[in-house]
Amino acid sequence: MRPLFRSAFLWIAVALILVASCIAASFWWANRPETLFRRIVFDPIPASVKILNVDYVSRREWQAIFHVQLSPTDFEFLRAVKAYRQLESDSDKHAVGLIYPLFKTMLPTESALANYEVFQAFDDHPQGTLSYFIIDRRHSDGFIIYIRF
């Protein structure tokens, strides 16, 4: 190869590597747990919220499951802001049985749900978003599940 062509080839290769690196970095940044929480649940993240795990699946319909620890005060704050209502009747609890498969890897058995309170909210997003807040009785450890359909 001539030196001029070798030099142009090298510059093109470097440019392609930089573009690919930028795309990979932006994808990584967009799917960080904190970024997903801010985009999907609430921004800014309340001070006591610690995101332990996130399971995010994006297709035409998507779901996000956040395993969080938080203070009872921040739980009450998020509950009020997102207008979660507590599920108490048997028909409401049936809905919980339907969503348990979504986060079964985070709880040992479906009967473990007996130690949790379940709240539900509907988002006014045009596509429709269903949200569950499943939290232990001390209001300090739980799951936030978002399903957009």
C-alpha positions as CSV (number, residue, x, y, z in Angstrom):
1,M,0.0,0.0,0.0
2,R,1.1,3.5,-0.6
3,P,1.8,5.6,2.4
4,L,-1.1,7.9,1.6
5,F,-3.6,5.1,1.4
6,R,-2.2,3.5,4.6
7,S,-2.6,6.7,6.4
8,A,-6.2,7.2,5.2
9,F,-7.0,3.6,6.1
10,L,-5.6,4.1,9.6
11,W,-7.6,7.3,10.2
12,I,-10.9,5.6,9.0
13,A,-10.2,2.6,11.3
14,V,-9.6,4.9,14.3
15,A,-12.8,6.9,13.5
16,L,-14.8,3.7,13.3
17,I,-13.4,2.5,16.6
18,L,-14.3,5.8,18.3
19,V,-17.8,5.8,16.9
20,A,-18.4,2.2,18.1
21,S,-17.0,3.1,21.6
22,C,-19.3,6.2,21.9
23,I,-22.3,4.1,20.9
24,A,-21.4,1.4,23.5
25,A,-20.8,4.0,26.2
26,S,-24.1,5.7,25.6
27,F,-25.9,2.3,25.7
28,W,-24.2,1.5,29.0
29,W,-25.0,4.9,30.5
30,A,-28.7,4.7,29.4
31,N,-29.1,1.3,31.1
32,R,-27.4,2.0,34.4
33,P,-29.7,1.3,37.4
34,E,-29.7,4.9,38.5
35,T,-30.5,6.2,35.0
36,L,-33.3,3.7,34.6
37,F,-34.8,4.6,38.0
38,R,-34.7,8.3,37.1
39,R,-36.3,7.8,33.7
40,I,-38.9,5.3,34.7
41,V,-39.8,5.8,38.4
42,F,-38.8,9.1,39.8
43,D,-36.2,11.9,39.3
44,P,-34.4,12.8,41.5
45,I,-33.9,9.5,43.4
46,P,-34.9,10.0,47.0
47,A,-31.9,10.1,49.4
48,S,-32.4,6.8,51.1
49,V,-33.2,4.7,48.0
50,K,-30.5,2.1,47.4
51,I,-31.0,0.1,44.2
52,L,-29.9,-3.5,44.8
53,N,-30.8,-5.0,41.5
54,V,-32.6,-4.1,38.2
55,D,-34.1,-6.4,35.7
56,Y,-35.0,-4.5,32.5
57,V,-36.5,-6.1,29.4
58,S,-37.2,-3.8,26.4
59,R,-39.2,-5.1,23.5
60,R,-42.4,-3.6,22.0
61,E,-43.8,-4.0,25.5
62,W,-41.2,-3.5,28.3
63,Q,-40.9,-4.2,31.9
64,A,-38.5,-2.9,34.6
65,I,-38.1,-4.5,38.1
66,F,-36.2,-2.6,40.7
67,H,-35.2,-4.3,44.0
68,V,-34.7,-1.4,46.4
69,Q,-34.0,-0.6,50.0
70,L,-35.4,2.7,51.3
71,S,-36.5,4.5,54.4
72,P,-40.2,4.3,55.5
73,T,-40.4,8.1,54.9
74,D,-39.2,7.8,51.3
75,F,-41.6,4.9,50.8
76,E,-44.5,7.1,51.9
77,F,-43.2,9.9,49.7
78,L,-43.0,7.7,46.6
79,R,-46.4,6.1,47.4
80,A,-48.0,9.5,47.6
81,V,-46.3,11.0,44.5
82,K,-47.2,8.0,42.3
83,A,-50.7,7.5,43.8
84,Y,-50.2,3.9,44.7
85,R,-53.2,2.2,46.2
86,Q,-52.9,-0.9,48.4
87,L,-54.2,-4.2,47.1
88,E,-56.2,-6.0,49.7
89,S,-59.1,-8.0,48.3
90,D,-58.8,-11.5,47.0
91,S,-59.3,-10.4,43.4
92,D,-56.5,-7.8,43.9
93,K,-54.2,-10.5,45.3
94,H,-54.9,-12.6,42.2
95,A,-53.1,-9.9,40.2
96,V,-50.1,-10.3,42.4
97,G,-50.0,-14.0,41.6
98,L,-49.9,-13.1,37.9
99,I,-47.0,-10.7,38.3
100,Y,-45.0,-13.0,40.7
101,P,-43.3,-14.8,37.7
102,L,-41.7,-11.4,36.7
103,F,-39.6,-11.2,39.9
104,K,-39.5,-14.8,41.1
105,T,-35.7,-14.9,40.9
106,M,-35.7,-12.2,43.6
107,L,-38.0,-13.9,46.1
108,P,-37.7,-17.6,47.0
109,T,-41.4,-18.6,46.8
110,E,-44.7,-17.1,46.0
111,S,-45.8,-17.6,49.6
112,A,-43.0,-15.2,50.6
113,L,-45.3,-12.5,49.3
114,A,-47.3,-12.9,52.5
115,N,-44.5,-10.8,54.2
116,Y,-45.1,-8.0,51.8
117,E,-47.7,-5.3,51.2
118,V,-48.7,-4.7,47.5
119,F,-49.6,-1.4,46.0
120,Q,-50.6,-0.6,42.4
121,A,-50.7,2.5,40.3
122,F,-51.6,3.4,36.7
123,D,-49.6,5.9,34.9
124,D,-51.3,8.4,32.6
125,H,-48.8,7.7,29.8
126,P,-50.6,7.4,26.5
127,Q,-49.4,3.8,25.9
128,G,-50.5,2.7,29.4
129,T,-48.2,1.8,32.2
130,L,-49.0,-0.4,35.1
131,S,-46.9,-0.1,38.2
132,Y,-46.6,-2.2,41.4
133,F,-44.8,-1.4,44.6
134,I,-44.2,-4.6,46.6
135,I,-42.7,-3.8,50.0
136,D,-42.0,-5.6,53.2
137,R,-44.1,-4.8,56.3
138,R,-41.3,-2.5,57.7
139,H,-41.5,-0.5,54.5
140,S,-37.7,-0.7,54.0
141,D,-37.1,-3.4,51.3
142,G,-39.2,-4.0,48.2
143,F,-39.7,-4.2,44.5
144,I,-40.9,-1.6,42.1
145,I,-42.3,-3.1,38.9
146,Y,-43.2,-1.2,35.8
147,I,-44.9,-2.7,32.8
148,R,-45.6,-0.6,29.7
149,F,-48.0,-2.1,27.2
